[in-house]
Amino acid sequence: MNDVFEALGDPTRRHIVESLSRHEASATQLASELPVTRQAVSKHLTALREAGLVESRKQGRETLYRVNTEPLDVAAAWIVRVGGEWDARLERLRGLVSSRRG
Amino acid sequence: MEVTREVVLDAPVEEVWSALTDPDQLEEWFTEDGEERELAIVEVEPGRRVAYTWDDGNVAIELEEVETGTRVVVTETGEPGWNAVFALRSLAYAYA
């Protein structure tokens, strides 16, 4: 699975995610909203799918895409947890080296 | 995924370096009371940088002498996994 923040580093992909968060859409529908070709949209959708941010289902001959926010939630939770652990750790380190002051 | 934290400690570089690399001192701040973790030091640039690996991922700590003491910059690199989902639930509680 690719890094979600890398996947969202592109403004077109962010637009796609924002659009899909409001409603399911096909690659064609998404391309009609954007100044890029349908092929470009397909490439972006592949990158988003690899990051776990987008899922798809078939409806007849069409493929419809929708957003999956779980990878973002998981990444954010990790950042908050690990950051918090380091804040606490560094305060313990501060206490340890300061307690040596004469 | 990467997280960075930075502090300035009121202590000379040598003292901070010692706290980062001496196992007895590491025990006093790296883990919380009673917690047990396996930590391996994998890279050292004495007085400047130390890299560790441990069960959660990789950590690099860089030291820089500054006017008021020592700047400590920590970067942890890891992969958010399913255990992060539990952290998300407790986060939801905190926000509720």
N, CA and C atoms of all chains as a GROMACS GRO file, in nm:
protein
  594
    1MET      N    1   0.086  -0.120   0.000
    1MET     CA    2   0.000   0.000   0.000
    1MET      C    3   0.088   0.123   0.000
    2ASN      N    4   0.058   0.217  -0.088
    2ASN     CA    5   0.140   0.337  -0.095
    2ASN      C    6   0.102   0.438   0.012
    3ASP      N    7   0.191   0.531   0.034
    3ASP     CA    8   0.170   0.633   0.135
    3ASP      C    9   0.052   0.722   0.097
    4VAL      N   10  -0.042   0.738   0.192
    4VAL     CA   11  -0.162   0.817   0.160
    4VAL      C   12  -0.128   0.963   0.136
    5PHE      N   13  -0.028   1.015   0.207
    5PHE     CA   14   0.003   1.156   0.190
    5PHE      C   15   0.071   1.182   0.056
    6GLU      N   16   0.150   1.083   0.012
    6GLU     CA   17   0.207   1.095  -0.122
    6GLU      C   18   0.097   1.097  -0.225
    7ALA      N   19  -0.001   1.007  -0.207
    7ALA     CA   20  -0.112   0.997  -0.302
    7ALA      C   21  -0.189   1.129  -0.308
    8LEU      N   22  -0.203   1.194  -0.192
    8LEU     CA   23  -0.280   1.318  -0.186
    8LEU      C   24  -0.195   1.441  -0.216
    9GLY      N   25  -0.069   1.421  -0.250
    9GLY     CA   26   0.019   1.533  -0.280
    9GLY      C   27  -0.014   1.601  -0.412
   10ASP      N   28  -0.094   1.538  -0.493
   10ASP     CA   29  -0.129   1.593  -0.623
   10ASP      C   30  -0.267   1.660  -0.617
   11PRO      N   31  -0.279   1.785  -0.668
   11PRO     CA   32  -0.407   1.856  -0.655
   11PRO      C   33  -0.523   1.790  -0.732
   12THR      N   34  -0.492   1.727  -0.845
   12THR     CA   35  -0.598   1.659  -0.920
   12THR      C   36  -0.651   1.541  -0.839
   13ARG      N   37  -0.560   1.467  -0.775
   13ARG     CA   38  -0.605   1.354  -0.693
   13ARG      C   39  -0.686   1.404  -0.573
   14ARG      N   40  -0.645   1.518  -0.518
   14ARG     CA   41  -0.723   1.571  -0.405
   14ARG      C   42  -0.862   1.608  -0.451
   15HIS      N   43  -0.871   1.664  -0.572
   15HIS     CA   44  -1.002   1.700  -0.626
   15HIS      C   45  -1.087   1.574  -0.644
   16ILE      N   46  -1.025   1.468  -0.697
   16ILE     CA   47  -1.097   1.343  -0.718
   16ILE      C   48  -1.149   1.288  -0.585
   17VAL      N   49  -1.065   1.288  -0.483
   17VAL     CA   50  -1.106   1.236  -0.352
   17VAL      C   51  -1.220   1.320  -0.295
   18GLU      N   52  -1.209   1.450  -0.309
   18GLU     CA   53  -1.312   1.539  -0.258
   18GLU      C   54  -1.443   1.514  -0.332
   19SER      N   55  -1.436   1.499  -0.463
   19SER     CA   56  -1.555   1.474  -0.542
   19SER      C   57  -1.618   1.340  -0.505
   20LEU      N   58  -1.535   1.235  -0.493
   20LEU     CA   59  -1.587   1.103  -0.459
   20LEU      C   60  -1.638   1.095  -0.316
   21SER      N   61  -1.597   1.188  -0.233
   21SER     CA   62  -1.649   1.187  -0.096
   21SER      C   63  -1.793   1.233  -0.094
   22ARG      N   64  -1.835   1.301  -0.202
   22ARG     CA   65  -1.974   1.350  -0.208
   22ARG      C   66  -2.064   1.251  -0.281
   23HIS      N   67  -2.009   1.179  -0.379
   23HIS     CA   68  -2.090   1.083  -0.452
   23HIS      C   69  -1.999   0.990  -0.529
   24GLU      N   70  -2.049   0.870  -0.555
   24GLU     CA   71  -1.977   0.777  -0.642
   24GLU      C   72  -1.970   0.838  -0.782
   25ALA      N   73  -1.867   0.800  -0.857
   25ALA     CA   74  -1.860   0.850  -0.994
   25ALA      C   75  -1.773   0.758  -1.078
   26SER      N   76  -1.794   0.764  -1.210
   26SER     CA   77  -1.709   0.689  -1.302
   26SER      C   78  -1.591   0.778  -1.340
   27ALA      N   79  -1.492   0.717  -1.405
   27ALA     CA   80  -1.375   0.793  -1.451
   27ALA      C   81  -1.418   0.900  -1.551
   28THR      N   82  -1.517   0.865  -1.634
   28THR     CA   83  -1.567   0.962  -1.733
   28THR      C   84  -1.631   1.082  -1.666
   29GLN      N   85  -1.714   1.056  -1.566
   29GLN     CA   86  -1.778   1.167  -1.495
   29GLN      C   87  -1.675   1.256  -1.428
   30LEU      N   88  -1.574   1.193  -1.367
   30LEU     CA   89  -1.470   1.271  -1.301
   30LEU      C   90  -1.394   1.356  -1.402
   31ALA      N   91  -1.364   1.296  -1.517
   31ALA     CA   92  -1.289   1.370  -1.620
   31ALA      C   93  -1.367   1.491  -1.667
   32SER      N   94  -1.500   1.482  -1.666
   32SER     CA   95  -1.581   1.595  -1.713
   32SER      C   96  -1.573   1.712  -1.616
   33GLU      N   97  -1.531   1.684  -1.492
   33GLU     CA   98  -1.521   1.792  -1.392
   33GLU      C   99  -1.382   1.856  -1.391
   34LEU      N  100  -1.289   1.793  -1.460
   34LEU     CA  101  -1.148   1.833  -1.447
   34LEU      C  102  -1.087   1.870  -1.581
   35PRO      N  103  -0.986   1.956  -1.579
   35PRO     CA  104  -0.918   1.993  -1.705
   35PRO      C  105  -0.812   1.889  -1.744
   36VAL      N  106  -0.842   1.760  -1.725
   36VAL     CA  107  -0.748   1.654  -1.764
   36VAL      C  108  -0.824   1.548  -1.841
   37THR      N  109  -0.749   1.463  -1.913
   37THR     CA  110  -0.813   1.360  -1.994
   37THR      C  111  -0.863   1.246  -1.908
   38ARG      N  112  -0.949   1.163  -1.967
   38ARG     CA  113  -1.000   1.046  -1.899
   38ARG      C  114  -0.886   0.950  -1.864
   39GLN      N  115  -0.785   0.941  -1.954
   39GLN     CA  116  -0.671   0.854  -1.926
   39GLN      C  117  -0.596   0.902  -1.803
   40ALA      N  118  -0.580   1.033  -1.792
   40ALA     CA  119  -0.511   1.089  -1.675
   40ALA      C  120  -0.589   1.057  -1.548
   41VAL      N  121  -0.721   1.071  -1.556
   41VAL     CA  122  -0.805   1.039  -1.441
   41VAL      C  123  -0.787   0.893  -1.402
   42SER      N  124  -0.783   0.805  -1.501
   42SER     CA  125  -0.764   0.661  -1.472
   42SER      C  126  -0.633   0.636  -1.400
   43LYS      N  127  -0.527   0.706  -1.443
   43LYS     CA  128  -0.397   0.688  -1.376
   43LYS      C  129  -0.404   0.736  -1.231
   44HIS      N  130  -0.470   0.848  -1.211
   44HIS     CA  131  -0.485   0.900  -1.074
   44HIS      C  132  -0.566   0.804  -0.989
   45LEU      N  133  -0.671   0.748  -1.048
   45LEU     CA  134  -0.754   0.654  -0.973
   45LEU      C  135  -0.674   0.530  -0.934
   46THR      N  136  -0.586   0.487  -1.021
   46THR     CA  137  -0.501   0.372  -0.988
   46THR      C  138  -0.411   0.404  -0.869
   47ALA      N  139  -0.351   0.522  -0.871
   47ALA     CA  140  -0.264   0.562  -0.759
   47ALA      C  141  -0.344   0.571  -0.629
   48LEU      N  142  -0.466   0.624  -0.639
   48LEU     CA  143  -0.550   0.637  -0.520
   48LEU      C  144  -0.594   0.500  -0.470
   49ARG      N  145  -0.620   0.409  -0.564
   49ARG     CA  146  -0.660   0.274  -0.525
   49ARG      C  147  -0.545   0.204  -0.455
   50GLU      N  148  -0.422   0.224  -0.507
   50GLU     CA  149  -0.305   0.162  -0.445
   50GLU      C  150  -0.279   0.215  -0.305
   51ALA      N  151  -0.321   0.338  -0.279
   51ALA     CA  152  -0.306   0.394  -0.144
   51ALA      C  153  -0.423   0.356  -0.056
   52GLY      N  154  -0.520   0.284  -0.115
   52GLY     CA  155  -0.637   0.240  -0.037
   52GLY      C  156  -0.741   0.348  -0.017
   53LEU      N  157  -0.727   0.459  -0.089
   53LEU     CA  158  -0.818   0.573  -0.067
   53LEU      C  159  -0.944   0.565  -0.150
   54VAL      N  160  -0.942   0.480  -0.251
   54VAL     CA  161  -1.056   0.472  -0.342
   54VAL      C  162  -1.090   0.326  -0.365
   55GLU      N  163  -1.220   0.296  -0.370
   55GLU     CA  164  -1.265   0.161  -0.401
   55GLU      C  165  -1.357   0.168  -0.520
   56SER      N  166  -1.378   0.050  -0.585
   56SER     CA  167  -1.462   0.054  -0.705
   56SER      C  168  -1.559  -0.062  -0.706
   57ARG      N  169  -1.665  -0.045  -0.784
   57ARG     CA  170  -1.759  -0.155  -0.806
   57ARG      C  171  -1.809  -0.141  -0.948
   58LYS      N  172  -1.851  -0.255  -1.002
   58LYS     CA  173  -1.902  -0.252  -1.139
   58LYS      C  174  -2.053  -0.234  -1.136
   59GLN      N  175  -2.099  -0.144  -1.220
   59GLN     CA  176  -2.244  -0.131  -1.239
   59GLN      C  177  -2.268  -0.143  -1.389
   60GLY      N  178  -2.310  -0.260  -1.432
   60GLY     CA  179  -2.323  -0.287  -1.575
   60GLY      C  180  -2.184  -0.283  -1.637
   61ARG      N  181  -2.168  -0.200  -1.736
   61ARG     CA  182  -2.038  -0.192  -1.804
   61ARG      C  183  -1.949  -0.082  -1.743
   62GLU      N  184  -2.008  -0.009  -1.650
   62GLU     CA  185  -1.934   0.102  -1.591
   62GLU      C  186  -1.864   0.060  -1.464
   63THR      N  187  -1.752   0.127  -1.433
   63THR     CA  188  -1.690   0.109  -1.301
   63THR      C  189  -1.714   0.238  -1.224
   64LEU      N  190  -1.770   0.223  -1.105
   64LEU     CA  191  -1.797   0.340  -1.021
   64LEU      C  192  -1.698   0.344  -0.905
   65TYR      N  193  -1.648   0.460  -0.876
   65TYR     CA  194  -1.549   0.477  -0.770
   65TYR      C  195  -1.611   0.550  -0.651
   66ARG      N  196  -1.560   0.515  -0.533
   66ARG     CA  197  -1.601   0.586  -0.412
   66ARG      C  198  -1.478   0.599  -0.320
   67VAL      N  199  -1.486   0.690  -0.227
   67VAL     CA  200  -1.372   0.716  -0.141
   67VAL      C  201  -1.373   0.623  -0.020
   68ASN      N  202  -1.255   0.591   0.029
   68ASN     CA  203  -1.242   0.516   0.154
   68ASN      C  204  -1.146   0.595   0.245
   69THR      N  205  -1.198   0.653   0.348
   69THR     CA  206  -1.116   0.741   0.431
   69THR      C  207  -1.033   0.666   0.535
   70GLU      N  208  -1.055   0.536   0.547
   70GLU     CA  209  -0.986   0.463   0.654
   70GLU      C  210  -0.834   0.477   0.653
   71PRO      N  211  -0.767   0.468   0.537
   71PRO     CA  212  -0.621   0.482   0.540
   71PRO      C  213  -0.576   0.618   0.595
   72LEU      N  214  -0.653   0.722   0.565
   72LEU     CA  215  -0.620   0.854   0.617
   72LEU      C  216  -0.639   0.857   0.768
   73ASP      N  217  -0.749   0.797   0.814
   73ASP     CA  218  -0.776   0.793   0.957
   73ASP      C  219  -0.665   0.716   1.029
   74VAL      N  220  -0.626   0.603   0.971
   74VAL     CA  221  -0.521   0.521   1.031
   74VAL      C  222  -0.388   0.598   1.036
   75ALA      N  223  -0.355   0.664   0.925
   75ALA     CA  224  -0.230   0.741   0.921
   75ALA      C  225  -0.233   0.854   1.023
   76ALA      N  226  -0.344   0.924   1.030
   76ALA     CA  227  -0.356   1.036   1.125
   76ALA      C  228  -0.345   0.985   1.268
   77ALA      N  229  -0.408   0.872   1.296
   77ALA     CA  230  -0.402   0.817   1.431
   77ALA      C  231  -0.259   0.778   1.467
   78TRP      N  232  -0.189   0.722   1.371
   78TRP     CA  233  -0.049   0.684   1.395
   78TRP      C  234   0.035   0.807   1.427
   79ILE      N  235   0.017   0.912   1.345
   79ILE     CA  236   0.094   1.034   1.365
   79ILE      C  237   0.067   1.094   1.503
   80VAL      N  238  -0.060   1.096   1.541
   80VAL     CA  239  -0.096   1.154   1.671
   80VAL      C  240  -0.038   1.068   1.784
   81ARG      N  241  -0.053   0.936   1.773
   81ARG     CA  242  -0.004   0.848   1.879
   81ARG      C  243   0.148   0.856   1.892
   82VAL      N  244   0.220   0.839   1.781
   82VAL     CA  245   0.366   0.838   1.787
   82VAL      C  246   0.419   0.975   1.829
   83GLY      N  247   0.358   1.081   1.776
   83GLY     CA  248   0.400   1.216   1.815
   83GLY      C  249   0.382   1.238   1.965
   84GLY      N  250   0.268   1.192   2.016
   84GLY     CA  251   0.239   1.205   2.159
   84GLY      C  252   0.338   1.126   2.245
   85GLU      N  253   0.372   1.006   2.198
   85GLU     CA  254   0.468   0.924   2.271
   85GLU      C  255   0.604   0.992   2.277
   86TRP      N  256   0.643   1.055   2.166
   86TRP     CA  257   0.772   1.124   2.166
   86TRP      C  258   0.769   1.249   2.252
   87ASP      N  259   0.657   1.319   2.255
   87ASP     CA  260   0.648   1.435   2.345
   87ASP      C  261   0.675   1.391   2.489
   88ALA      N  262   0.612   1.281   2.527
   88ALA     CA  263   0.630   1.231   2.664
   88ALA      C  264   0.773   1.183   2.687
   89ARG      N  265   0.827   1.112   2.590
   89ARG     CA  266   0.963   1.061   2.601
   89ARG      C  267   1.064   1.174   2.616
   90LEU      N  268   1.048   1.277   2.535
   90LEU     CA  269   1.144   1.387   2.538
   90LEU      C  270   1.133   1.465   2.670
   91GLU      N  271   1.015   1.469   2.726
   91GLU     CA  272   1.002   1.534   2.858
   91GLU      C  273   1.071   1.449   2.965
   92ARG      N  274   1.064   1.318   2.954
   92ARG     CA  275   1.137   1.233   3.048
   92ARG      C  276   1.288   1.253   3.030
   93LEU      N  277   1.331   1.263   2.906
   93LEU     CA  278   1.473   1.286   2.879
   93LEU      C  279   1.516   1.420   2.938
   94ARG      N  280   1.431   1.520   2.922
   94ARG     CA  281   1.461   1.651   2.978
   94ARG      C  282   1.476   1.642   3.130
   95GLY      N  283   1.383   1.569   3.192
   95GLY     CA  284   1.389   1.552   3.338
   95GLY      C  285   1.518   1.482   3.379
   96LEU      N  286   1.559   1.383   3.301
   96LEU     CA  287   1.679   1.306   3.333
   96LEU      C  288   1.804   1.392   3.324
   97VAL      N  289   1.821   1.467   3.217
   97VAL     CA  290   1.945   1.545   3.203
   97VAL      C  291   1.943   1.669   3.293
   98SER      N  292   1.826   1.724   3.320
   98SER     CA  293   1.818   1.841   3.409
   98SER      C  294   1.845   1.802   3.553
   99SER      N  295   1.807   1.682   3.590
   99SER     CA  296   1.822   1.642   3.731
   99SER      C  297   1.969   1.631   3.767
  100ARG      N  298   2.053   1.634   3.661
  100ARG     CA  299   2.197   1.625   3.689
  100ARG      C  300   2.258   1.759   3.724
  101ARG      N  301   2.179   1.864   3.696
  101ARG     CA  302   2.233   1.999   3.722
  101ARG      C  303   2.268   2.010   3.870
  102GLY      N  304   2.378   2.070   3.896
  102GLY     CA  305   2.432   2.082   4.032
  102GLY      C  306   2.363   2.177   4.126
  103MET      N  307   0.559   0.660   0.656
  103MET     CA  308   0.501   0.764   0.742
  103MET      C  309   0.608   0.810   0.839
  104GLU      N  310   0.611   0.938   0.865
  104GLU     CA  311   0.718   0.994   0.946
  104GLU      C  312   0.663   1.095   1.046
  105VAL      N  313   0.721   1.095   1.164
  105VAL     CA  314   0.685   1.194   1.265
  105VAL      C  315   0.814   1.256   1.316
  106THR      N  316   0.814   1.386   1.334
  106THR     CA  317   0.933   1.456   1.384
  106THR      C  318   0.897   1.538   1.506
  107ARG      N  319   0.986   1.536   1.606
  107ARG     CA  320   0.968   1.623   1.722
  107ARG      C  321   1.103   1.686   1.753
  108GLU      N  322   1.098   1.805   1.811
  108GLU     CA  323   1.221   1.878   1.839
  108GLU      C  324   1.211   1.945   1.976
  109VAL      N  325   1.318   1.936   2.055
  109VAL     CA  326   1.323   2.011   2.181
  109VAL      C  327   1.464   2.065   2.198
  110VAL      N  328   1.476   2.166   2.284
  110VAL     CA  329   1.609   2.212   2.325
  110VAL      C  330   1.623   2.180   2.472
  111LEU      N  331   1.727   2.104   2.505
  111LEU     CA  332   1.750   2.065   2.644
  111LEU      C  333   1.862   2.149   2.704
  112ASP      N  334   1.841   2.187   2.830
  112ASP     CA  335   1.939   2.267   2.901
  112ASP      C  336   2.049   2.175   2.955
  113ALA      N  337   2.132   2.125   2.866
  113ALA     CA  338   2.240   2.033   2.905
  113ALA      C  339   2.339   2.028   2.790
  114PRO      N  340   2.466   2.001   2.819
  114PRO     CA  341   2.565   1.993   2.711
  114PRO      C  342   2.545   1.869   2.624
  115VAL      N  343   2.595   1.878   2.501
  115VAL     CA  344   2.579   1.771   2.403
  115VAL      C  345   2.627   1.636   2.456
  116GLU      N  346   2.740   1.637   2.526
  116GLU     CA  347   2.798   1.510   2.572
  116GLU      C  348   2.703   1.440   2.668
  117GLU      N  349   2.636   1.518   2.751
  117GLU     CA  350   2.544   1.460   2.849
  117GLU      C  351   2.422   1.402   2.779
  118VAL      N  352   2.369   1.476   2.683
  118VAL     CA  353   2.252   1.427   2.609
  118VAL      C  354   2.293   1.303   2.529
  119TRP      N  355   2.409   1.308   2.466
  119TRP     CA  356   2.458   1.193   2.389
  119TRP      C  357   2.466   1.068   2.477
  120SER      N  358   2.516   1.087   2.595
  120SER     CA  359   2.527   0.976   2.688
  120SER      C  360   2.389   0.919   2.722
  121ALA      N  361   2.292   1.005   2.742
  121ALA     CA  362   2.157   0.959   2.773
  121ALA      C  363   2.095   0.883   2.656
  122LEU      N  364   2.141   0.913   2.535
  122LEU     CA  365   2.085   0.848   2.415
  122LEU      C  366   2.150   0.714   2.384
  123THR      N  367   2.268   0.690   2.442
  123THR     CA  368   2.343   0.572   2.400
  123THR      C  369   2.381   0.477   2.514
  124ASP      N  370   2.372   0.522   2.636
  124ASP     CA  371   2.404   0.434   2.749
  124ASP      C  372   2.278   0.358   2.789
  125PRO      N  373   2.283   0.224   2.784
  125PRO     CA  374   2.163   0.143   2.809
  125PRO      C  375   2.096   0.175   2.943
  126ASP      N  376   2.174   0.198   3.047
  126ASP     CA  377   2.113   0.227   3.177
  126ASP      C  378   2.035   0.357   3.174
  127GLN      N  379   2.088   0.455   3.104
  127GLN     CA  380   2.017   0.582   3.095
  127GLN      C  381   1.898   0.573   3.001
  128LEU      N  382   1.914   0.501   2.889
  128LEU     CA  383   1.805   0.484   2.793
  128LEU      C  384   1.682   0.428   2.863
  129GLU      N  385   1.709   0.333   2.952
  129GLU     CA  386   1.600   0.269   3.025
  129GLU      C  387   1.517   0.370   3.101
  130GLU      N  388   1.579   0.479   3.142
  130GLU     CA  389   1.510   0.575   3.229
  130GLU      C  390   1.416   0.668   3.156
  131TRP      N  391   1.434   0.682   3.025
  131TRP     CA  392   1.344   0.775   2.956
  131TRP      C  393   1.277   0.718   2.833
  132PHE      N  394   1.340   0.616   2.770
  132PHE     CA  395   1.283   0.569   2.644
  132PHE      C  396   1.149   0.501   2.666
  133THR      N  397   1.141   0.424   2.775
  133THR     CA  398   1.013   0.358   2.804
  133THR      C  399   0.952   0.413   2.931
  134GLU      N  400   0.824   0.392   2.946
  134GLU     CA  401   0.757   0.432   3.070
  134GLU      C  402   0.779   0.324   3.173
  135ASP      N  403   0.757   0.359   3.298
  135ASP     CA  404   0.777   0.263   3.407
  135ASP      C  405   0.715   0.128   3.379
  136GLY      N  406   0.799   0.026   3.387
  136GLY     CA  407   0.746  -0.108   3.374
  136GLY      C  408   0.733  -0.158   3.232
  137GLU      N  409   0.744  -0.065   3.136
  137GLU     CA  410   0.731  -0.105   2.996
  137GLU      C  411   0.859  -0.172   2.950
  138GLU      N  412   0.847  -0.276   2.869
  138GLU     CA  413   0.968  -0.338   2.816
  138GLU      C  414   0.970  -0.329   2.665
  139ARG      N  415   1.077  -0.280   2.609
  139ARG     CA  416   1.091  -0.272   2.465
  139ARG      C  417   1.230  -0.319   2.424
  140GLU      N  418   1.236  -0.373   2.304
  140GLU     CA  419   1.369  -0.405   2.251
  140GLU      C  420   1.411  -0.295   2.157
  141LEU      N  421   1.528  -0.242   2.186
  141LEU     CA  422   1.578  -0.130   2.108
  141LEU      C  423   1.719  -0.164   2.062
  142ALA      N  424   1.748  -0.146   1.935
  142ALA     CA  425   1.883  -0.172   1.886
  142ALA      C  426   1.940  -0.045   1.826
  143ILE      N  427   2.063  -0.012   1.866
  143ILE     CA  428   2.130   0.102   1.805
  143ILE      C  429   2.196   0.055   1.677
  144VAL      N  430   2.162   0.118   1.565
  144VAL     CA  431   2.213   0.067   1.437
  144VAL      C  432   2.313   0.160   1.370
  145GLU      N  433   2.311   0.288   1.409
  145GLU     CA  434   2.407   0.381   1.350
  145GLU      C  435   2.448   0.481   1.456
  146VAL      N  436   2.576   0.518   1.459
  146VAL     CA  437   2.616   0.628   1.547
  146VAL      C  438   2.713   0.721   1.477
  147GLU      N  439   2.690   0.849   1.497
  147GLU     CA  440   2.789   0.951   1.464
  147GLU      C  441   2.810   1.024   1.595
  148PRO      N  442   2.913   0.986   1.670
  148PRO     CA  443   2.926   1.030   1.809
  148PRO      C  444   2.902   1.180   1.828
  149GLY      N  445   2.814   1.209   1.921
  149GLY     CA  446   2.784   1.347   1.955
  149GLY      C  447   2.690   1.415   1.857
  150ARG      N  448   2.651   1.343   1.747
  150ARG     CA  449   2.570   1.411   1.645
  150ARG      C  450   2.442   1.336   1.609
  151ARG      N  451   2.452   1.207   1.591
  151ARG     CA  452   2.337   1.133   1.540
  151ARG      C  453   2.340   0.989   1.586
  152VAL      N  454   2.223   0.940   1.622
  152VAL     CA  455   2.212   0.798   1.654
  152VAL      C  456   2.082   0.747   1.592
  153ALA      N  457   2.090   0.626   1.535
  153ALA     CA  458   1.971   0.566   1.476
  153ALA      C  459   1.943   0.433   1.546
  154TYR      N  460   1.817   0.409   1.573
  154TYR     CA  461   1.774   0.286   1.639
  154TYR      C  462   1.671   0.215   1.554
  155THR      N  463   1.660   0.084   1.576
  155THR     CA  464   1.538   0.018   1.530
  155THR      C  465   1.474  -0.045   1.652
  156TRP      N  466   1.342  -0.048   1.649
  156TRP     CA  467   1.270  -0.115   1.756
  156TRP      C  468   1.141  -0.169   1.700
  157ASP      N  469   1.058  -0.228   1.785
  157ASP     CA  470   0.943  -0.300   1.729
  157ASP      C  471   0.849  -0.209   1.650
  158ASP      N  472   0.841  -0.084   1.685
  158ASP     CA  473   0.747   0.006   1.616
  158ASP      C  474   0.801   0.063   1.485
  159GLY      N  475   0.934   0.059   1.467
  159GLY     CA  476   0.987   0.120   1.345
  159GLY      C  477   1.131   0.162   1.360
  160ASN      N  478   1.166   0.269   1.290
  160ASN     CA  479   1.303   0.322   1.295
  160ASN      C  480   1.301   0.463   1.351
  161VAL      N  481   1.403   0.494   1.428
  161VAL     CA  482   1.411   0.626   1.489
  161VAL      C  483   1.550   0.683   1.465
  162ALA      N  484   1.557   0.810   1.428
  162ALA     CA  485   1.687   0.877   1.418
  162ALA      C  486   1.682   0.999   1.507
  163ILE      N  487   1.788   1.020   1.585
  163ILE     CA  488   1.793   1.137   1.673
  163ILE      C  489   1.920   1.214   1.640
  164GLU      N  490   1.902   1.344   1.612
  164GLU     CA  491   2.017   1.429   1.581
  164GLU      C  492   2.034   1.534   1.689
  165LEU      N  493   2.160   1.559   1.722
  165LEU     CA  494   2.192   1.657   1.825
  165LEU      C  495   2.268   1.775   1.766
  166GLU      N  496   2.239   1.892   1.820
  166GLU     CA  497   2.311   2.010   1.776
  166GLU      C  498   2.333   2.101   1.896
  167GLU      N  499   2.457   2.144   1.912
  167GLU     CA  500   2.485   2.236   2.022
  167GLU      C  501   2.427   2.372   1.987
  168VAL      N  502   2.352   2.430   2.080
  168VAL     CA  503   2.297   2.565   2.059
  168VAL      C  504   2.329   2.648   2.183
  169GLU      N  505   2.301   2.776   2.173
  169GLU     CA  506   2.338   2.866   2.281
  169GLU      C  507   2.283   2.824   2.417
  170THR      N  508   2.160   2.777   2.419
  170THR     CA  509   2.096   2.744   2.546
  170THR      C  510   2.112   2.597   2.585
  171GLY      N  511   2.188   2.522   2.506
  171GLY     CA  512   2.206   2.382   2.542
  171GLY      C  513   2.220   2.293   2.420
  172THR      N  514   2.133   2.195   2.410
  172THR     CA  515   2.141   2.099   2.300
  172THR      C  516   2.005   2.086   2.234
  173ARG      N  517   2.003   2.104   2.101
  173ARG     CA  518   1.878   2.079   2.027
  173ARG      C  519   1.872   1.932   1.993
  174VAL      N  520   1.758   1.872   2.020
  174VAL     CA  521   1.737   1.729   1.992
  174VAL      C  522   1.626   1.718   1.889
  175VAL      N  523   1.654   1.656   1.775
  175VAL     CA  524   1.552   1.637   1.671
  175VAL      C  525   1.532   1.488   1.651
  176VAL      N  526   1.409   1.443   1.674
  176VAL     CA  527   1.377   1.301   1.662
  176VAL      C  528   1.289   1.279   1.541
  177THR      N  529   1.320   1.177   1.463
  177THR     CA  530   1.234   1.139   1.350
  177THR      C  531   1.205   0.991   1.360
  178GLU      N  532   1.078   0.957   1.373
  178GLU     CA  533   1.041   0.815   1.372
  178GLU      C  534   0.971   0.783   1.241
  179THR      N  535   1.012   0.673   1.180
  179THR     CA  536   0.954   0.628   1.054
  179THR      C  537   0.890   0.492   1.078
  180GLY      N  538   0.767   0.479   1.037
  180GLY     CA  539   0.702   0.350   1.058
  180GLY      C  540   0.585   0.333   0.964
  181GLU      N  541   0.517   0.222   0.979
  181GLU     CA  542   0.400   0.196   0.896
  181GLU      C  543   0.277   0.193   0.982
  182PRO      N  544   0.183   0.283   0.959
  182PRO     CA  545   0.059   0.274   1.034
  182PRO      C  546  -0.004   0.140   1.005
  183GLY      N  547  -0.047   0.074   1.106
  183GLY     CA  548  -0.104  -0.058   1.082
  183GLY      C  549  -0.237  -0.066   1.152
  184TRP      N  550  -0.286  -0.184   1.168
  184TRP     CA  551  -0.417  -0.200   1.228
  184TRP      C  552  -0.418  -0.160   1.375
  185ASN      N  553  -0.300  -0.169   1.441
  185ASN     CA  554  -0.300  -0.125   1.581
  185ASN      C  555  -0.333   0.024   1.592
  186ALA      N  556  -0.313   0.096   1.484
  186ALA     CA  557  -0.346   0.239   1.485
  186ALA      C  558  -0.497   0.261   1.488
  187VAL      N  559  -0.574   0.158   1.448
  187VAL     CA  560  -0.719   0.172   1.452
  187VAL      C  561  -0.766   0.185   1.596
  188PHE      N  562  -0.698   0.116   1.688
  188PHE     CA  563  -0.737   0.126   1.829
  188PHE      C  564  -0.705   0.265   1.883
  189ALA      N  565  -0.593   0.320   1.837
  189ALA     CA  566  -0.558   0.455   1.878
  189ALA      C  567  -0.663   0.553   1.825
  190LEU      N  568  -0.715   0.523   1.706
  190LEU     CA  569  -0.817   0.610   1.647
  190LEU      C  570  -0.943   0.609   1.734
  191ARG      N  571  -0.978   0.492   1.786
  191ARG     CA  572  -1.098   0.485   1.869
  191ARG      C  573  -1.082   0.567   1.995
  192SER      N  574  -0.964   0.559   2.058
  192SER     CA  575  -0.945   0.638   2.181
  192SER      C  576  -0.938   0.786   2.148
  193LEU      N  577  -0.890   0.816   2.028
  193LEU     CA  578  -0.888   0.956   1.983
  193LEU      C  579  -1.030   1.006   1.968
  194ALA      N  580  -1.118   0.921   1.914
  194ALA     CA  581  -1.258   0.961   1.896
  194ALA      C  582  -1.321   0.991   2.032
  195TYR      N  583  -1.286   0.912   2.132
  195TYR     CA  584  -1.336   0.937   2.267
  195TYR      C  585  -1.290   1.073   2.317
  196ALA      N  586  -1.164   1.103   2.293
  196ALA     CA  587  -1.107   1.229   2.342
  196ALA      C  588  -1.179   1.348   2.280
  197TYR      N  589  -1.221   1.331   2.155
  197TYR     CA  590  -1.287   1.443   2.086
  197TYR      C  591  -1.436   1.451   2.118
  198ALA      N  592  -1.491   1.342   2.168
  198ALA     CA  593  -1.638   1.336   2.185
  198ALA      C  594  -1.688   1.429   2.295
   0.00000   0.00000   0.00000
